[in-house]
Amino acid sequence: MPRVKVPRKSTAIDMTAMCDVAFLLLTFFILTATARQPEPLPVDTPASTVKIKLPETDVATVTIGQGKIFFGVKGQQIRINMLDRISKRYNLQFTEQEKVRFSVVETFGVPVANLKQFIALSNDERNQAGLQPGIPADSTDNQLHEWILAARYATKELNNKDLRLSIKGDSKEEYPEIKKVIDIFQKQKINKFSLITSLRQAEK
């Protein structure tokens, strides 16, 4: 009895569902991603072979470059709480709208007296070169000390954690400017902090 030959048919896979899933994932990542804000004080960090990633929360960064000092804290609620403490310390008044606008500023470098004008600026205006003169850190007017103290209290109150501090200095910055910040840390009994560097290849 002869064998019955079954006609071969070309197999086809419907990729419509796969394409839908891919576009849904792409849309999700685009909508949930946060744009990185440009740094108001770009610095050329020194190179290092150590690779330790900073935490995403409960961390503050002091940026030093061109003789200026900038300060930044992670977390919008931390920034609002910190601003409330600074306003009480210097007898200033900020509206709720001003607090919200300040909470989206990741790094700043202006004296407290210019803070209201700084908050009123747009994001592009804030990042103009030379607009921010830096936070005073002199012995007669040590506002950086007050900002760090306020950030530490805010982090402890909201997250019940100790604030981790880091220094991001320009590789060409003179040592006295770095030491000035370290002295402020030590006055608050902070002897453990991180130095932000760029990664280089280890010598073989």
C-alpha positions in Angstrom: 0.0 0.0 0.0 1.6 3.3 -1.0 2.3 5.9 1.7 0.2 9.0 1.7 2.4 12.1 1.3 1.3 14.9 3.5 1.8 18.2 1.7 4.4 20.4 3.5 3.3 23.9 4.5 5.5 26.8 5.4 5.4 27.7 9.0 4.6 31.3 9.9 4.9 32.9 13.4 2.7 35.8 14.2 5.0 38.5 15.8 2.3 41.0 16.4 2.0 40.1 20.1 5.8 40.3 20.6 6.0 43.7 18.9 3.1 45.0 21.1 5.0 43.8 24.3 8.3 45.4 23.1 6.6 48.8 22.4 4.8 48.7 25.8 8.1 48.1 27.6 9.8 50.9 25.6 7.0 53.3 26.4 7.1 52.3 30.1 10.8 53.0 30.4 10.6 56.3 28.5 7.8 57.6 30.7 9.3 56.4 34.0 12.9 57.6 33.3 14.1 60.8 34.9 16.2 63.2 32.9 19.6 63.9 34.5 20.0 67.6 35.2 23.1 69.4 34.0 25.6 70.2 36.7 25.9 73.9 37.4 29.6 73.4 38.3 31.2 70.9 36.1 34.5 69.5 37.6 37.2 67.2 36.3 37.5 64.6 39.1 40.8 62.9 39.8 41.2 59.3 38.5 41.1 56.3 40.8 41.1 52.5 40.4 38.7 52.0 43.3 35.1 51.3 42.2 32.5 51.8 44.9 29.1 53.0 43.9 27.5 55.8 46.0 24.0 55.0 47.4 20.9 56.3 45.7 19.4 57.8 48.9 20.5 59.5 52.1 23.6 61.0 50.5 24.8 64.6 50.1 27.6 65.8 47.8 29.8 68.9 48.3 31.2 69.9 44.9 34.3 72.1 44.9 35.8 73.8 41.8 37.0 77.2 40.6 37.1 78.3 44.2 33.4 77.8 44.6 31.4 75.3 46.8 28.1 73.7 45.8 25.9 71.5 47.8 23.4 68.8 46.8 21.2 66.3 48.6 19.2 63.3 47.3 15.5 63.3 47.9 12.9 66.0 47.3 11.3 65.7 50.8 14.8 65.9 52.4 15.4 69.2 50.5 12.1 70.7 51.6 12.7 69.7 55.2 16.3 71.1 54.9 15.0 74.4 53.5 12.5 74.7 56.4 15.4 74.4 58.9 17.5 77.0 57.0 14.5 79.4 56.8 14.2 79.2 60.6 17.9 79.6 61.1 18.1 82.7 59.0 14.6 84.1 59.7 13.4 83.7 56.1 9.9 82.9 54.7 9.3 80.6 51.8 6.0 79.9 50.1 4.8 76.3 49.4 5.5 76.9 45.7 9.0 78.1 46.4 9.6 74.9 48.5 8.4 72.7 45.7 10.6 74.5 43.2 13.6 74.2 45.5 12.9 70.5 45.9 13.7 69.7 42.3 17.1 71.5 42.4 19.7 68.7 42.9 22.7 71.0 43.4 23.0 74.7 44.2 25.7 77.2 45.2 24.2 80.5 46.3 24.3 82.5 49.6 21.1 82.3 51.7 20.4 86.0 51.0 20.1 85.2 47.2 18.1 82.0 47.7 14.7 83.5 46.9 15.9 85.0 43.6 17.7 81.7 42.8 14.5 79.7 43.3 12.5 82.0 41.1 14.8 81.4 38.1 14.1 78.7 35.5 16.2 75.6 35.2 18.2 76.9 32.2 18.8 80.3 34.0 20.1 78.5 37.1 22.7 76.5 35.1 24.2 79.5 33.3 28.0 79.7 33.8 29.1 82.1 36.6 25.5 82.8 37.8 26.0 80.9 41.1 28.8 82.4 43.2 29.0 79.4 45.6 28.0 78.8 49.2 30.0 80.8 51.8 32.2 78.7 54.0 34.3 81.2 55.7 34.8 81.3 59.5 32.8 84.6 59.7 29.9 83.3 57.5 29.9 79.5 57.4 26.7 78.8 55.6 27.9 75.4 54.3 28.1 74.3 57.9 24.4 75.2 58.4 23.3 73.4 55.2 25.1 70.2 56.1 23.7 70.3 59.6 20.2 70.9 58.3 20.5 68.1 55.8 21.7 65.7 58.5 18.7 66.5 60.8 16.3 66.2 57.8 17.6 62.8 56.8 17.5 61.5 60.4 13.9 62.8 60.9 12.4 61.5 57.7 14.4 58.3 57.0 15.8 57.6 60.5 19.3 57.1 58.8 22.6 58.9 59.0 23.4 61.1 56.0 26.4 59.9 54.0 28.6 62.8 52.9 30.8 62.9 49.8 33.2 65.4 48.3 33.5 65.9 44.5 36.5 68.1 43.9 38.2 69.2 40.7 41.5 67.5 40.1 43.2 71.0 39.7 41.6 72.5 42.8 44.0 73.6 45.5 44.2 71.7 48.8 43.1 74.5 51.1 39.7 74.6 49.6 39.3 70.9 50.1 40.6 71.1 53.6 38.1 73.8 54.4 35.3 71.4 53.7 36.9 68.6 55.6 37.3 70.9 58.6 33.6 71.6 58.5 32.9 67.9 58.5 35.2 67.3 61.5 33.5 70.2 63.5 30.3 68.1 63.2 32.3 65.0 64.2 32.1 63.5 60.7 35.2 61.6 60.1 33.9 59.2 57.5 33.1 60.5 54.0 33.6 59.5 50.3 35.7 61.1 47.6 34.1 61.0 44.2 36.6 60.1 41.5 36.6 58.9 37.9 37.5 55.3 37.1 40.8 54.5 35.4 42.4 51.3 34.4 44.5 49.6 37.0 48.2 49.3 36.3 49.3 45.9 35.2 
